[in-house]
Amino acid sequence: QVQLVESGGGLVQAGGSLRLSCQASGFTFSVNTMAWYRQAPGKQRELVARINGAASTNYADSVKGRFTISRDNAKNTVYLQMNSLKPEDTAVYYCKRETLRIEYDSWGQGTQVTVSS
């Protein structure tokens, strides 16, 4: 079955960096669009970044120039490099497999990122 396992979250000071990883299994990773979302306490889950099978990317305006999404198809892994972190980046970050039919989309369990001021 489809599995998405995130890692790399933690506590970091403002201005610092973290790299999140999402190890995927159970589907043909290379052709799927993968995305990172985040959800802060009391807020709706929001898209952070997306990368499709051709490695085209798009980002939320709030993270452009600071975050970079990438993928390694040989390792079935998608990454989120987060630089110049701000306290407002504090959230649970989720990896998502996005398909043409929402019922086939899949989520990871999430990893906590906390940025202290």
C-alpha positions, 0 to 999 in steps of 0.5 A: 500500500502507499506509504509516505514517511516524513523525517527531518523536523525539529526545533531551530532558531529563526534564520536557521535551516532544516531539510525535510525528507519524505520516503515514498513506497507503494506506487510509481514515485517518478511519475507522481506529483508530490507536495509539501503542506503545513498546518499551524495551530488553529489554521487551515492546512496550506500548500507550501510547495509542489513538484511534478513528475517533470520536476516543475515546481511551484511555491507559496508566496510566503516561502518563495526564495527561502524553501526549495522542493526537490526529488530523487526518483532513484530513492523515491524521496522528496525533499524540502530544504528550508532556509532563513526560517521564521517563527511563522514557519512553525507548523506540522509539515505533511508530505502528499502524493497528488493524483488526478483523483482526490480519492487516490491522494495520500498523506504522510503522518507529518513532522513538527517544525518549530522555529524559535525567535 
